[in-house]
Every structure is written in C-alpha cells, then in structure tokens.
C-alpha cells in the first residue's frame, strides 16, 4: 500500500498541537482536582462495567485491566453499543468527553446499577442520565481530535489506583521535546501493547488514522507474529507501548521495519504518538483539527 499525499504540507498552527503541548500542566491540574472526586469512582471490591466509545472506549480498556491488576475488583469493559444489560454490576462507569455520545447516554438510561460519568461538559446529556458526574471541563478541547482529554481522563483513573501523576510530568515534557526522526516519513505503523497498554495501542492507531487518513493498525504484542508481521518491511514501523519480548523484538528488526520503543511511562509515550499523528497529517496537507467525515461527537437519530 503506497502512502498518499493529499496535498501540499499544511503550515497552519492547530488547536490539537496546543492541546498536546498542554499535557504536562494538565496532568498537574488533574492531580490537584483528583482528591475532590475520587470518592465518586467505583469503590474497591465493586463489580464494575466501564463504558465508552472511540478514544473513551480505549481508555476504558486501559482502566479495566489496571483496576483488576491492582486488586480493585472484577471489571468488564464495553463499547457503548454493545453493553450487556443482562449482567449485574454494582456500578457503571461511563467516559464521554462531549457528554452527548448517543450510545453512552442510552447505556446510562437503561442500566439498573448506580452510575458515574466522567465528562468534560457540565449539564450535558450524560450528566443528566448518570447517578453522579465527574466534570473535568478544564480538560476539554477545541479540536475534534481527542488528545489531552484522553490522558487527563486516564490519569485521573490511574490516580485512584495509586499512581502519582505529578511524578510523570517530566516524562510528558520529555515526550514533547523528543525528536520524531523518521517516524513522520513512514508509510505504515503497527502499534503494539501488552495488558493495559493494548488500549493505548488502539488509541494511537486511531489517532493516526483519523488525523491523517494514514494506514495504522493495533494488536496485542504477542499476537503480532500471528499474521500481521507479514506486512512489516523497510519504510514501515512497529511501535511498542511498554516492554516487549526479546524474541519478538528480534523478529521485528529482522523485517527491516523501524521499531519504536521507549522507557517512558506508556501514557507519556502516547504523547509522542499524538505528535507523530499531527506531523503526518500536516505533511499530507491535512488539518488535523477537522478530520474527514468526523465531528466532535457522534449523536444518533
């Protein structure tokens, strides 16, 4: 598959770039905000369903894995359109930046369990449908792309599980200052994750697809050898969030593909992926603030 340049490079400054750059300060704001709302999140020991769409679904995947790994209790994760209403939960957690996503509103209106929504917009439909609301309006965005909202929402949830988010701020700054090298010139990237970072891999792939009309895929790292590695070659990339198996590393390098890894916390490494997505979009003459066929929120009739 050949790379397709849509037009001359886009030289304008974008809201997405500002929002990506704001993440170190945003993480400090989230850390300040967290003590006032942590008691609203599902308690340790509760059986929980976490629901979202798009980027919020991927952050739900991250949190679900981390919550169970931390011993907080059984946690199922659903994309909004596929909620299993036959299962009993002690609490439902929904994530929606816009607060208007139709599938999430439907879930909140139909579940029997108490619910809490994490959103950026006060007074939105999800806040009216949920039992309780956590509103981080300071993390809202102008761009259609979700960037700082993603890490702000996940950062808050990770704080509940014991993360010192302030300690990651220098890593966010490092990700912002790092050179992207050959990443922007690649014709394809496969993003890999293990455990909770599988959600980050899907989010990074989504960001490059929607911002740049770019060929990006995402897989659990150990499943990459079960077929997808067949497309790896020079000029293409494999991006790993977190540590990967040494044998898998050798197999990837043997293909000639560029392998992107980092010792940064995977959430900080996601910032580097966000920057790569924006740079690819601009190199193709695309405005990443306004992706083709997309709007800020999906509201169904």
C-alpha positions as CSV (number, residue, x, y, z in Angstrom):
1,X,0.0,0.0,0.0
2,X,1.5,3.3,-1.1
3,X,1.4,6.5,1.0
4,X,-0.9,9.1,-0.5
5,X,-0.1,12.7,-0.1
6,X,-3.4,14.6,0.0
7,X,-1.9,18.0,-0.9
8,X,0.9,20.5,-0.1
9,X,2.1,20.5,3.6
10,X,-0.4,22.2,6.0
11,X,1.5,25.0,7.6
12,X,-1.1,26.4,9.9
13,X,-0.9,26.0,13.7
14,X,-3.6,23.8,15.1
15,X,-5.6,23.5,18.3
16,X,-4.5,19.9,18.5
17,X,-0.9,21.0,18.8
18,X,-1.7,23.4,21.6
19,X,-3.8,20.7,23.4
20,X,-1.0,18.1,23.1
21,X,1.6,20.6,24.4
22,X,-0.6,21.4,27.4
23,X,-0.5,17.9,28.8
24,X,2.3,18.4,31.4
25,X,0.3,21.3,33.0
26,X,-2.9,19.4,32.5
27,X,-1.6,16.4,34.5
28,X,-0.8,18.8,37.4
29,X,-4.4,20.1,37.2
30,X,-5.8,16.6,37.3
31,X,-3.6,15.8,40.3
32,X,-5.0,18.9,42.1
33,X,-8.6,18.0,41.1
34,X,-8.5,14.3,42.0
35,X,-8.9,14.4,45.8
36,X,-12.3,16.2,45.4
37,X,-13.8,13.4,43.2
38,X,-12.0,10.1,43.9
39,X,-14.8,9.0,46.2
40,X,-17.2,9.2,43.3
41,X,-15.4,6.5,41.4
42,X,-16.2,2.8,41.8
43,X,-15.0,1.5,45.2
44,X,-12.6,-1.3,45.7
45,X,-14.4,-4.6,45.7
46,X,-17.3,-3.5,43.5
47,X,-18.1,-5.3,40.3
48,X,-17.9,-2.7,37.6
49,X,-18.7,-2.1,34.0
50,X,-16.8,0.6,32.2
51,X,-18.3,2.0,29.0
52,X,-17.1,4.4,26.3
53,X,-16.9,4.9,22.5
54,X,-13.8,5.6,20.4
55,X,-11.0,7.0,22.4
56,X,-13.0,6.7,25.6
57,X,-13.5,3.0,24.9
58,X,-9.8,2.6,24.6
59,X,-9.2,4.4,27.9
60,X,-11.9,2.2,29.4
61,X,-9.8,-0.9,28.3
62,X,-6.7,0.5,30.0
63,X,-8.6,1.2,33.2
64,X,-10.4,-2.1,33.3
65,X,-7.1,-4.0,33.0
66,X,-5.3,-1.8,35.6
67,X,-8.2,-2.0,38.1
68,X,-8.3,-5.7,38.1
69,X,-4.5,-5.9,38.2
70,X,-4.5,-3.6,41.3
71,X,-7.0,-5.9,43.0
72,X,-9.9,-3.4,43.0
73,X,-12.4,-6.0,41.7
74,X,-13.9,-7.6,38.6
75,X,-14.1,-5.0,35.8
76,X,-15.8,-5.6,32.4
77,X,-15.3,-3.1,29.5
78,X,-17.9,-2.4,26.8
79,X,-18.0,-0.2,23.8
80,X,-21.2,1.8,24.2
81,X,-23.2,0.0,21.5
82,X,-22.5,-3.5,23.0
83,X,-23.4,-3.2,26.7
84,X,-24.6,-6.5,28.2
85,X,-27.7,-5.4,30.1
86,X,-28.3,-9.0,31.3
87,X,-25.3,-8.8,33.7
88,X,-25.5,-7.4,37.1
89,X,-23.0,-4.7,38.2
90,X,-22.5,-2.8,41.4
91,X,-21.6,0.3,39.5
92,X,-21.3,1.5,35.9
93,X,-18.5,4.0,34.9
94,X,-19.0,5.8,31.6
95,X,-16.5,8.1,29.9
96,X,-17.5,10.7,27.3
97,X,-15.6,13.9,26.5
98,X,-18.6,15.6,24.8
99,X,-21.2,14.2,27.1
100,X,-23.5,13.7,24.1
101,X,-22.5,10.3,22.7
102,X,-25.8,8.6,22.0
103,X,-24.7,5.0,22.8
104,X,-23.3,6.1,26.2
105,X,-26.5,8.1,27.0
106,X,-28.5,5.0,26.1
107,X,-26.5,2.8,28.5
108,X,-26.9,5.2,31.4
109,X,-30.6,5.4,30.8
110,X,-31.1,1.7,30.8
111,X,-28.7,0.2,33.4
112,X,-30.2,-0.6,36.8
113,X,-26.9,-0.1,38.7
114,X,-25.7,3.2,40.1
115,X,-23.6,5.0,37.6
116,X,-21.0,7.7,37.4
117,X,-19.9,9.5,34.3
118,X,-16.5,11.2,33.6
119,X,-17.0,14.0,31.1
120,X,-15.7,17.4,30.1
121,X,-19.0,19.2,29.6
122,X,-21.3,20.2,32.6
123,X,-25.0,19.9,32.1
124,X,-24.6,17.5,29.1
125,X,-27.0,14.6,28.4
126,X,-24.7,12.1,30.2
127,X,-24.7,14.1,33.4
128,X,-28.5,14.1,33.3
129,X,-28.6,10.3,32.8
130,X,-25.9,9.3,35.3
131,X,-26.4,8.9,39.1
132,X,-23.2,11.0,39.7
133,X,-20.9,13.0,37.5
134,X,-17.2,14.0,37.4
135,X,-16.8,17.0,35.2
136,X,-13.3,18.0,34.1
137,X,-14.2,21.0,32.0
138,X,-10.6,22.3,32.3
139,X,-9.5,19.3,30.1
140,X,-12.0,19.9,27.3
141,X,-10.7,20.5,23.8
142,X,-11.4,22.6,20.7
143,X,-10.1,20.1,18.2
144,X,-12.2,17.2,17.1
145,X,-9.2,15.0,17.9
146,X,-9.0,13.8,21.5
147,X,-5.5,14.2,22.9
148,X,-5.2,15.8,26.3
149,X,-8.7,14.6,27.3
150,X,-7.5,11.1,26.8
151,X,-4.5,11.3,29.2
152,X,-6.4,13.5,31.6
153,X,-9.2,11.0,32.0
154,X,-6.9,8.0,32.2
155,X,-4.6,9.9,34.5
156,X,-7.5,10.6,37.0
157,X,-8.4,6.9,36.9
158,X,-4.8,5.8,37.5
159,X,-4.6,8.2,40.5
160,X,-7.3,6.2,42.2
161,X,-5.2,3.0,41.7
162,X,-2.2,4.6,43.3
163,X,-0.4,6.5,40.6
164,X,1.5,9.7,41.4
165,X,0.6,11.6,38.3
166,X,2.7,14.6,39.1
167,X,5.8,12.3,39.0
168,X,5.1,11.6,35.3
169,X,5.0,15.3,34.3
170,X,8.8,15.3,33.5
171,X,8.2,12.3,31.3
172,X,5.4,14.2,29.4
173,X,7.8,17.1,28.9
174,X,10.4,14.7,27.6
175,X,7.9,13.2,25.1
176,X,7.1,16.7,23.9
177,X,10.7,17.7,23.4
178,X,11.8,14.5,21.7
179,X,12.8,14.4,18.0
180,X,10.4,12.4,15.9
181,X,13.1,11.3,13.5
182,X,11.9,9.1,10.7
183,X,8.5,8.4,12.2
184,X,6.8,11.0,10.1
185,X,8.1,9.6,6.8
186,X,6.8,6.0,7.4
187,X,4.1,4.6,5.1
188,X,2.5,2.4,7.8
189,X,2.7,1.9,11.6
190,X,1.5,-1.1,13.6
191,X,1.0,-0.2,17.3
192,X,1.5,-3.0,19.9
193,X,0.7,-3.3,23.6
194,X,0.5,-5.8,26.4
195,X,-2.0,-5.7,29.2
196,X,-3.3,-2.3,29.9
197,X,-1.3,-0.8,27.1
198,X,-3.3,-2.6,24.4
199,X,-5.8,0.2,24.8
200,X,-3.1,2.8,24.2
201,X,-2.0,0.9,21.1
202,X,-5.6,1.1,19.7
203,X,-5.8,4.8,20.7
204,X,-2.5,5.6,18.9
205,X,-3.6,3.8,15.8
206,X,-7.0,5.7,15.9
207,X,-5.2,9.0,16.2
208,X,-3.0,8.4,13.1
209,X,-5.9,7.1,11.1
210,X,-8.4,9.8,11.9
211,X,-6.0,12.8,11.8
212,X,-4.0,11.7,8.7
213,X,-6.0,9.1,6.7
214,X,-3.0,7.0,7.5
215,X,-2.6,3.3,7.4
216,X,-2.3,2.3,11.1
217,X,-3.2,-0.9,12.9
218,X,-3.1,-2.1,16.6
219,X,-2.5,-5.5,18.1
220,X,-1.7,-7.3,21.4
221,X,2.1,-7.5,21.1
222,X,2.4,-11.3,21.3
223,X,-0.3,-11.7,18.6
224,X,1.6,-9.6,16.1
225,X,3.6,-12.6,14.9
226,X,0.3,-14.5,14.1
227,X,-0.1,-12.9,10.7
228,X,0.3,-9.1,10.9
229,X,4.1,-9.2,11.0
230,X,3.9,-10.3,7.3
231,X,3.4,-6.7,6.2
232,X,6.5,-5.4,8.2
233,X,9.3,-4.2,5.9
234,X,11.7,-1.2,5.5
235,X,9.8,2.0,5.3
236,X,7.1,0.8,7.8
237,X,7.1,1.0,11.5
238,X,6.2,-1.1,14.6
239,X,5.5,1.0,17.8
240,X,5.6,-0.8,21.1
241,X,4.0,0.6,24.3
242,X,5.8,-0.9,27.2
243,X,8.3,-3.8,27.2
244,X,8.1,-6.5,24.5
245,X,9.5,-10.0,24.4
246,X,13.1,-10.2,23.2
247,X,12.3,-12.8,20.6
248,X,9.5,-10.6,19.2
249,X,11.9,-7.6,19.1
250,X,14.4,-9.7,17.1
251,X,11.7,-10.8,14.7
252,X,10.6,-7.2,14.1
253,X,14.1,-6.0,13.5
254,X,14.7,-8.8,11.1
255,X,12.0,-7.5,8.8
256,X,13.8,-4.2,8.4
257,X,10.9,-2.2,9.9
258,X,11.6,0.7,12.2
259,X,11.0,-0.3,15.8
260,X,9.8,2.4,18.2
261,X,10.2,1.7,21.9
262,X,10.6,3.9,25.0
263,X,11.4,3.7,28.7
264,X,8.8,6.4,29.4
265,X,5.6,5.6,31.1
266,X,3.3,4.3,28.3
267,X,0.9,7.2,28.8
268,X,3.8,9.7,28.3
269,X,4.8,7.6,25.2
270,X,1.3,8.2,23.9
271,X,2.1,11.9,23.7
272,X,4.9,11.1,21.3
273,X,2.4,9.1,19.2
274,X,0.0,12.0,19.2
275,X,2.7,14.3,18.0
276,X,3.6,11.9,15.2
277,X,-0.1,11.7,14.1
278,X,-0.3,15.5,13.8
279,X,3.0,15.7,12.0
280,X,1.9,13.1,9.5
281,X,-1.4,14.9,8.9
282,X,0.3,18.2,8.3
283,X,2.9,16.6,5.9
284,X,-0.1,15.4,3.9
285,X,-1.7,18.8,3.7
286,X,-4.5,17.9,6.2
287,X,-5.9,19.9,9.0
288,X,-5.9,17.5,12.0
289,X,-8.4,19.7,13.9
290,X,-11.0,18.7,11.3
291,X,-10.6,15.1,10.3
292,X,-12.5,13.9,7.2
293,X,-16.0,12.6,7.9
294,X,-15.8,13.2,11.7
295,X,-17.4,15.6,14.2
296,X,-16.7,16.3,17.8
297,X,-19.5,14.0,19.0
298,X,-21.5,11.2,17.5
299,X,-25.2,11.8,18.1
300,X,-27.5,9.3,16.5
301,X,-31.1,9.8,15.4
